Each structure stands twice: as C-alpha cells, then as structure tokens.
Amino acid sequence: MALLRLKWISTDLLASVCLMKRAVCPGSFDPVTFGHLDIIERASAQFDDVVVAVLVNRTKSSMFTVAERMEMILKTTAHLSNVRVDSWSGLLVDYCKSNEIQSIVKGLRAVTDFDYELQMAQVNLQGSGVETMFMATAPTHSFLSSSLVKELAHYGGDVSSMVPELINTALKSRVQEGGK
C-alpha cells in the first residue's frame, strides 16, 4: 500500500532497486593485498553493490584487529562508490541471508584454492541457495597471500609491490611493535 502513495518513484527506478545485484567478497584480509583489491575492483564492475566482509577466522592468528582491517579496506577502496565494508562472525551464508546478498565472489590463485572453494560453494548453494562466483586472480598477483606478505614483512622483506603504501606502512609499524 505504501508504494501506491509514492507516485514520484518511477517504475524504472523501482525495478532497478528490486533487481539490484549484490555480492559479498569475504575474507580475513590480514592484511589486504593487491590481489584482494584486484578481485574487489573487478567484482565492483560486475555487481551493483559489493560488500567486503571481514570475517573472523578462528583458525588464523591475526596481525591486525578487525577494526584496523576494515579501516584499511575502506581507505584502499574509497574510489569504488559501490563498495562498502562490514564485518561478520559466523556462517557466511547467514550474513548473505540477513543482508539480502545473492552472490559470493571468491578469487582463485591456483588449483589448490579451487579444491577448497568448490566444496564451500557447493555447501553454501545447497544450504542456502547463495551462488558463488569464482574470479581467476590476475597473473601478477597469483602468488600473493596475506600470510606470505606478513612473513616477508616480519623478516624485513620488501612487500611494497604486494600491498598499497598505507598497508606497507602499517605492516612495518606492527612489526616494529613486535606484532605477529
């Protein structure tokens, strides 16, 4: 009934809102790398609304807090108007359901990523109907992982070609503080 009273909303506008394609790019992003940012940027070109969900991973030890990671992602994706950042602890499909997100976007670096991600995609589809879209990582980033970046930074290695300057600075500072 409320829609009938809103005569100023055009049919085209209403249809575009109702058919909005929404996706989530989930990960721990500890820290965000150029590989992550490549996938996020490419997803933003394919979907109307992209949420970068910083997930709490019980199996990983984090160098940066969830709030720090979210802030880093916000700053490094500020040029993408349809990207927002959120956090979540729990099942990703529950996040998708509660936020009306239809698709999960995952970057694949190698066959080993595919083996794991295919299982997760099948479970997510069967359990909730949420689709998973796989994007091949750009070859220039195919070797990148947050774990590798942290390890190199820990031993004083140069990671400036793997992460934005903001992240590189944060990594150096955390390592000097004695962070993981």
C-alpha atoms as one frame of an Amber mdcrd trajectory, in Angstrom:
protein
   0.000   0.000   0.000   2.813   2.433   0.813   4.200   2.056  -2.709   0.940
   3.274  -4.190   1.254   6.549  -2.312   4.772   7.188  -3.595   3.817   8.372
  -7.081   7.130  10.192  -7.521   9.038   6.890  -7.779   9.288   5.858 -11.400
   8.665   2.276 -12.445  12.218   2.080 -13.836  13.735   3.236 -10.558  11.646
   0.798  -8.552  12.598  -2.056 -10.894  16.297  -1.215 -10.691  16.210  -1.225
  -6.883  14.313  -4.514  -6.774  16.706  -6.164  -9.222  19.903  -4.881  -7.647
  22.682  -7.425  -7.892  24.519  -7.676  -4.592  27.675  -9.617  -3.812  29.996
 -10.173  -0.912  33.777 -10.534  -1.101  34.601 -12.350   2.139  37.972 -12.878
   3.736  40.188 -12.204   6.692  42.194  -9.562   4.759  45.035  -9.652   7.285
  46.310  -7.562   5.563  44.550  -6.642   2.334  46.844  -7.159  -0.682  46.854
  -6.026  -4.301  45.425  -9.466  -5.111  42.417  -8.842  -2.856  41.957  -5.344
  -4.248  42.052  -6.651  -7.822  39.183  -9.059  -7.090  37.196  -6.385  -5.209
  37.601  -3.885  -8.043  36.625  -6.406 -10.706  33.608  -7.517  -8.633  32.529
  -3.882  -8.302  32.347  -3.704 -12.110  30.052  -6.758 -12.217  27.669  -6.038
  -9.341  25.577  -3.046  -8.265  26.590  -3.375  -4.614  29.669  -5.141  -3.230
  30.258  -5.744   0.461  33.762  -6.589   1.570  33.097  -8.708   4.643  35.997
  -9.008   7.055  35.365 -12.376   8.623  36.697 -13.576  11.921  38.647 -16.739
  11.139  39.009 -19.000  14.159  41.870 -20.921  12.517  44.093 -17.908  11.850
  46.095 -15.698  14.175  45.609 -12.049  13.181  48.218  -9.311  12.931  45.605
  -6.552  12.706  42.293  -6.200  14.522  39.052  -6.454  12.577  38.567  -2.688
  13.002  42.057  -1.989  11.636  41.485  -4.261   8.644  38.133  -2.639   7.925
  39.707   0.819   8.023  42.493  -0.267   5.655  39.973  -1.672   3.196  37.794
   1.442   3.433  40.766   3.616   2.554  42.040   1.418  -0.274  38.608   1.043
  -1.901  37.407   4.632  -1.422  37.452   5.168  -5.210  34.815   2.438  -5.674
  31.433   4.035  -4.955  29.516   0.747  -4.867  31.811  -0.958  -2.346  31.249
  -0.933   1.395  32.996  -2.726   4.237  31.450  -4.757   7.035  32.478  -7.484
   9.470  30.923 -10.786  10.411  31.484 -13.662  12.772  29.583 -16.775  11.875
  28.436 -18.540   8.750  28.847 -16.515   5.573  25.507 -17.725   4.213  23.765
 -16.353   7.307  25.385 -12.987   6.573  24.192 -13.203   2.969  20.630 -14.035
   4.016  20.431 -11.264   6.596  21.780  -8.717   4.093  19.872  -9.935   1.005
  23.076 -10.793  -0.850  22.724 -13.243  -3.715  26.344 -13.954  -4.612  29.694
 -14.673  -3.016  32.765 -13.640  -5.012  35.990 -15.534  -4.418  39.378 -15.090
  -6.051  41.262 -18.197  -7.100  45.047 -18.238  -7.274  45.661 -21.892  -8.072
  44.085 -25.324  -8.322  44.591 -25.801  -4.587  42.323 -22.795  -3.924  39.697
 -24.279  -6.234  39.583 -27.617  -4.418  38.711 -25.946  -1.113  36.493 -23.181
  -2.525  34.434 -25.587  -4.658  33.477 -27.569  -1.560  32.469 -24.388   0.253
  30.497 -23.143  -2.773  28.566 -26.393  -3.011  27.727 -26.372   0.699  26.631
 -22.724   0.503  24.450 -23.351  -2.542  22.836 -26.470  -1.117  22.268 -24.968
   2.307  21.039 -21.529   1.325  20.789 -21.035  -2.418  23.585 -18.444  -2.368
  25.711 -18.685  -5.513  29.492 -18.433  -5.545  31.280 -16.720  -8.413  34.944
 -17.525  -8.924  37.346 -14.994 -10.407  40.776 -16.012 -11.553  43.391 -13.860
  -9.892  45.406 -11.703 -12.257  48.690 -13.488 -13.046  50.693 -10.662 -11.463
  49.038 -11.446  -8.113  48.724 -15.234  -8.351  51.490 -15.892  -5.813  50.193
 -13.404  -3.236  48.736 -14.322   0.106  48.355 -12.338   3.295  50.381 -14.990
   5.113  53.279 -14.580   2.680  53.143 -10.788   2.992  53.187 -10.968   6.802
  56.080 -13.432   6.803  58.159 -11.296   4.444  57.387  -8.130   6.411  58.282
  -9.862   9.674  61.798 -10.548   8.363  62.228  -7.083   6.867  61.445  -8.088
   3.284  60.155  -5.562   0.774  56.402  -6.005   0.262  55.807  -2.650  -1.427
  54.893  -4.375  -4.717  52.327  -6.563  -2.935  50.338  -4.076  -0.854  49.343
  -0.404  -1.077  51.656   2.076   0.670  49.155   2.525   3.511  49.312  -1.210
   4.263  53.091  -1.349   3.851  53.479   1.417   6.433  51.082  -0.338   8.840
  52.962  -3.617   8.423  56.333  -2.006   9.165  54.904  -0.296  12.223  53.298
  -3.502  13.545  56.495  -5.496  13.016  58.479  -2.849  14.918  55.965  -3.109
  17.764  56.646  -6.824  17.901  53.369  -7.851  16.254  52.882 -11.254  14.686
